[in-house]
Amino acid sequence: MTRGRKITVLVLAVVGILTTPVVWLLDSPDTGDLAGASIQAAAGIIALFWAFVQGVGGSANDVASHTGEARATSGGVANTGVRRPGGLGGGSADASRTGTATASGGGAANSGISYD
């Protein structure tokens, strides 16, 4: 979720939560008004929670440059570049002039960009 959309959802959620008491201030509410206000407040709280747990995507630029040497043995993982497990992360990834990555046993070595 982009930063602008996240801010929009947060603002709308807060407005939805804060306007719920207006039902009680305008008139004496009946059962339908109370049910509607409860649903409105619940939807606002859910939207607020959802916006807080969403990360800001699409803005990360990963850069690995002039890295040192990485060495792993006995099944370890050596990495001198950019690692994005499962292809996670948005934005660009750049690896240049990375060091030597050496792995032995069941390990894996990476000196560039890894999406594993």
C-alpha positions in Angstrom: 0.0 0.0 0.0 1.4 3.4 -0.9 1.9 6.0 1.7 -0.8 8.2 0.3 -3.4 5.5 0.3 -2.5 4.4 3.8 -2.9 8.0 5.1 -6.3 8.2 3.3 -7.5 5.0 4.9 -6.3 6.1 8.3 -8.1 9.5 8.0 -11.3 7.9 6.8 -11.2 5.3 9.6 -10.7 8.0 12.3 -13.5 10.1 10.8 -15.8 7.0 10.7 -15.0 6.2 14.4 -15.4 9.8 15.6 -18.7 10.5 13.8 -20.4 7.5 15.4 -21.4 9.5 18.6 -23.2 12.0 16.3 -26.2 9.6 16.3 -26.6 10.1 20.0 -26.1 13.8 19.9 -28.6 14.6 17.1 -31.7 12.8 18.4 -32.7 10.0 20.7 -31.7 6.9 18.8 -33.8 3.9 18.3 -32.7 0.3 17.9 -31.9 0.8 14.2 -29.8 3.9 14.8 -27.8 2.1 17.5 -27.2 -0.9 15.2 -26.1 1.3 12.4 -23.7 3.3 14.6 -22.3 0.1 16.0 -21.6 -1.2 12.5 -20.1 2.2 11.5 -17.8 2.1 14.5 -16.8 -1.5 13.9 -16.0 -0.8 10.2 -13.9 2.2 11.2 -11.9 0.2 13.8 -11.3 -2.6 11.4 -10.1 -0.2 8.7 -7.9 1.6 11.2 -6.3 -1.7 12.3 -5.9 -2.9 8.7 -4.1 0.3 7.7 -1.8 0.0 10.7 -0.7 -3.5 9.8 -0.2 -2.8 6.1 3.4 -1.9 5.2 4.2 0.9 2.9 5.1 -1.0 -0.3 6.7 0.0 -3.6 9.1 2.4 -2.1 12.1 0.3 -1.0 15.2 0.5 -3.1 17.8 -2.1 -2.1 21.4 -1.4 -2.9 24.4 -3.6 -2.3 27.7 -2.0 -3.4 31.4 -2.6 -2.5 30.5 -5.3 -0.1 33.1 -7.5 1.6 33.6 -11.3 1.4 31.0 -13.7 2.9 31.9 -17.3 3.7 29.6 -20.0 5.1 30.4 -23.6 5.9 28.5 -26.7 7.0 25.2 -25.8 5.4 25.3 -22.0 6.0 24.2 -19.3 3.6 26.6 -16.6 2.4 25.3 -13.4 0.9 27.0 -10.2 -0.1 24.2 -8.8 -2.3 20.5 -8.2 -1.9 18.3 -11.0 -0.6 14.5 -10.8 -1.0 13.0 -14.1 0.2 10.0 -15.2 -1.9 10.4 -12.1 -4.1 9.1 -9.8 -1.3 9.7 -6.1 -1.4 8.9 -3.5 -3.9 11.1 -0.9 -5.6 14.4 -1.6 -7.3 17.3 -3.8 -6.3 20.8 -3.2 -7.4 24.0 -5.1 -6.7 27.3 -3.9 -8.0 30.9 -4.6 -7.1 29.9 -7.1 -4.5 32.4 -9.3 -2.7 32.9 -13.0 -3.1 30.3 -15.3 -1.5 31.4 -18.9 -0.7 29.3 -21.6 0.8 29.9 -25.3 1.4 27.9 -28.3 2.5 24.2 -27.6 1.8 24.6 -23.8 1.8 23.9 -21.3 -1.0 26.1 -18.4 -2.0 24.9 -15.1 -3.5 26.8 -12.1 -4.6 24.0 -10.4 -6.6 20.2 -10.4 -6.1 18.5 -13.4 -4.7 14.7 -13.9 -4.8 14.8 -17.3 -3.0 
